[in-house]
Each structure stands twice: as structure tokens, then as C-alpha cells.
């Protein structure tokens, strides 16, 4: 299927250019326009909106067809996005898509997520952007259950657009009966990571620390949140923005300062 509608779609991720999730997203996205996927050459989870400041970036075309081009970059997800927008793309894209991430980017995880770093960069550039994450953490995953949710979200955004500075964080659960129950519009669950580092000893008797821990959900019973509905078999769509100003507190602080 060639790009008959003239759209250009930028795709990226944080799991790397050869991850199964981005391959599946490219296949779905290429039904809506020509896809240029610019993704990290290695796994870059947890890199948020970080940039590479001390290493030259190199871009390599990995694969090219009449539906898409896949480019590998030795940098972070936001490196990939910024390099694509400034150098690699022939013009400004009509849409930016990120994912499909292996595992949720729900609740506070959005702060750390390289998947959502791509979305936030798109928001800063005024381009409609969507991040997709699937609740299956296995490297070899069938992403087909994500299709209906992804297509409905992409089609909505292409038709209606998004408010300035707003992106969508879409999380999709592994369906128990073969299909996701539905879609809920949510806010991010409040919570925190606990016991994040495991202290260990290497063969030379020196201590080192390994990132671990577990997520504490402080909103477990709140039906407005993403994690509440994901645990009940529904996909969640959370509107989000790179502007983290807390407007509710501004007035009270103005009275004090």
C-alpha cells in the first residue's frame, strides 16, 4: 500500500529500532501515511527527555520500502526525534507516534519514560503526538490486540487534531478474552517507586547497586486513573503536556511572595 494521502508520519521508541513493538507500530501507521521511523540503535528505556551532549550522533538507514523507511541512531529517543525533525525528514511530519512500548507507561512512569519523551518533544514542536504502551513485558510479544485501540486513536487525532501542547499517553492491557474491553479517558495515577536499589557484591568483594524496586499506587481505588482501568481490562488514554506548572498553587504562592 503506497502513501496515497500524502501524509508523513514520524515513528520512534525507546526499546530500539529492532524491537517488535516499533515494527508493529510501523505496519499500522503505514496505513495512514508514509512512515519514517527514527529509533535508537540500542535499548534506551528510562531516558525520559535526555539528550546526548558529548558523543557525535550517527544515523544509518536500516530498511526502506514504498511504505516506510527505518533509521537507526546511536542516541536517546529525544535525540532521534530532534535529529529527525531537524535533519532526516524531508518536511515537518503530520503526526508523531511512539512505541509500542513493552510494558505500561502509566502513573508516575510517564516522568521516566523515553517513549513519552518522544511525545513531549512533539508537543514542544507543535506536532500532534501519541505514545503507545502495551502491558506485556515479554520481549517476544504479539501486539495484534493493540490494533483496534491504536487505529481508533490515530484516526481521531488525524481527523480532529489535539490542543496545542497536549499529547496522548495510551496504555493498552493484555486482554483476557482476546479483545480489550474498551477505552477510558483518565488521569495518571499518583504513586512512587519504593526500595529502588538492590545492594550487591561483585566477585572482587566490592559493593554495587542494581536498579529494582516496585511501584506503590496511591490511587488504587480511584476510578479516574489509568491504572484503575488497566487492571480491569480497559485501555487508558491520558492527555499530557510537557508543561509541568502547577496552576492550582500559583494563586496561593502569589499571596505569599
N, C-alpha and C positions, 0 to 999 in steps of 0.2 A: 504493500500500500504506500504510494508516494504521497508527499505532502501537497495536497491539492488546495488547502485552505490558506497557505502562505504563512502560517504561524511558526514561530521559532520558540522552542521550549528548552530552557537550561535545566539540567538534572545534575545533582551532586549527592554526596552522602558522607558519612564518617566511618563506614565499615571498609572502605576501599573499593577501587574500581572493579575488582573481580568478585565482589560479594554477590550472592544470589539475589539479595533484595534489590540492588540497583539494576540488575539485569531484568528483573521482573517489572520494575517501575518503567524502565526504558521501553519495554514492549507495550505496556499500557499507554504510556504518554505518547508514543509514536502514532497512535490512532488519532491524536488531536493536533499534531504538527510535527515538523522536523525537529528531532531531538539532538542537542549537543550535550553529552554528558562529560563533565569535567570533575574527576574524583581523585581522592588521594591514592598514591601508589601503595601505601601501607595502612594498616588499621589505625584510625585516629579518634576513637571514641573518647568522650570526656574532654575534648579540646575546646568546647564552647565556641567563643568567637576569637580564639587566639590566632595570632599571625606569626609567620616565620620572619625574623628580623636579621638573622646572621648567616643565612645559607642561601645561595642562589637557587631560584626555582627553575625547574626544567619540565617541559610539557612534551609528552610523547603520544602520538596517535596510535591507539591500540587496535582499533577496528573501525571500519567505515562502510556503510551501506546506503541505499537510497532512502532509508528511514531514519538513520541515526549515525552519529559519529561519537566514539568513545575515546576520551583523552585522559591519560594518567599524569598526575602532577605530584612531585615529591614535597608536598606541603599539607597544611591543615585544610579542613573543609572550607573555611573562610578564605584561605589562600586561593583555593580552587575557584571559588565564586568570584572573588575580586579579579583574579587573573583572567577568568572567562569574560567578565563584563568589560574589562579594560583593553584586552589584547586578543583573546582567542575567538570571540564571537564576531560574526560579520556585522551584526547590528544588535540593538537592545532587544532582549527577549520579551515575548508576550507573557511569559509565565515562568516562575522558578519552582521546581519540585525537588524535595529532598527525601532520601530514604531508598527503599523501605528499610527502616532500622530493625535490626534483630533485637527485639525487646522493647518494652514500653519507654516512652519519654513523657511519663505522666507526673503530676505533682511537682515537687521541687526539682526533679531531674531535668526539667527544662533549662535550669540555670547552667548545668554542666554539659548539656548535650551539644555535640558537634552537628548533629542532624538539624537541630533548631538554630545553631549558629548560622547555617546557610539561610534559613528563613529570615532571621533577624537582619542579615546583611541585605537580603532582598527588600525588606521593609525600609531600610535606610536609603535604598536606591529608588524607592517609589515603584517597585515592581511587585505585582501580586505573587505571593509565595505561600506554599503549603508544605508542611513536613508530615511524612507518614511513618508510623512505627507499628510493629506487629508484636503481639505478646508471646512470641515463640523465640526462645533464646538459642535454639539449636542452630549450628552453622548450616546444616542441610535442612532446609525448610521449604514446604510447599506454600507459596504466597498466594495461591489462587483464591482463598477465602477473603482476601483483601480487595478483590477486584470491584465488587459492587459498591463498596464504600468509597474507594478511590475514584471510580468513574463518576459517581454522583457528586462528589466534592469538586472534582476538576470541572465538570460540566457547569456546576453552579457558578464557580468563580469565573470561568470564561464568559458566561452569559451576563452575570451581574457585577463582577468585579468586587473588590474589597475596599473598605475605608482606608484613607491614607494612613500609613504607618502601622497597619494591622496585618498580621499573618495568621495562618491557621495551623494549630498543632493537632493532628489527627492520630488517635491511638485506636488500634483495632484488636479485639480479643481473639484468641483461638476458639472457634465455635465448637460447641459440644455436639450439635446435631447437623453440622455441615454448613450452616449459614449463620451469620451474625444476626442477632435478634432485631437490631435497629440502630439508630443513631440518636445520641443525646448531645445537646449543646450544654457545655459545662464550664466551670472554672477549675483551675488547678487545685488539687488537694494540698492542704498545709501539712507539713511534716519535716522530718530531718533524718539524717543518717546517723546511726549510733555504732559505737565500737568499730570505727572505720579502719584501724590498722592492727594487723597481727604481728607481734614481735617474734622473730625467729633468729636462729643462729646458723651461720654458714659453716662449711667444713673446716674453716680456719678458726672457728671459735668467735667470730665477730658477729655482732648483732646486725640485723637488717629488718626492714619493715615492709609488709606486703598489704596493699590496699584490699580491704574486705568490708565487713560490716553488713548492716541490714537497715531497711527503710522503716522508720516509725511513721505511720499515718495518723495524724492527729484529727483527721476528718472522716474516720471510717464510717460513721453513720450519717454523713451529710449527703443528701440526695442531689445537691447542686454540683458535686465534684466529679472529676474524671474517674478517679479510682473506684468510687462507689459504683458507677455504672459498668466499668470494665469488669469488675468482679461479678457482675450479674449478666454478662454476655452481650453488652451493648458497646458499640463503638462510641468514642467521645470526640467531639470537636471543640477545642478551646481556642477562642480568639486571643491573640497575644501580641505584645508590642515590645520593641527594644527600649522604649522609654519607660524606665522603672520609677519615675517620680511618683511619690505617694501624695496624690492631690488632696486626700481627706485630712492629712495632717498639716497642710500648708497654712490654713487659716489660723489654727491654734498656735503654730510657731510664729506667725506674723505678730500675734498679740504679745509674744514674749520678747521678740527681737525688734 
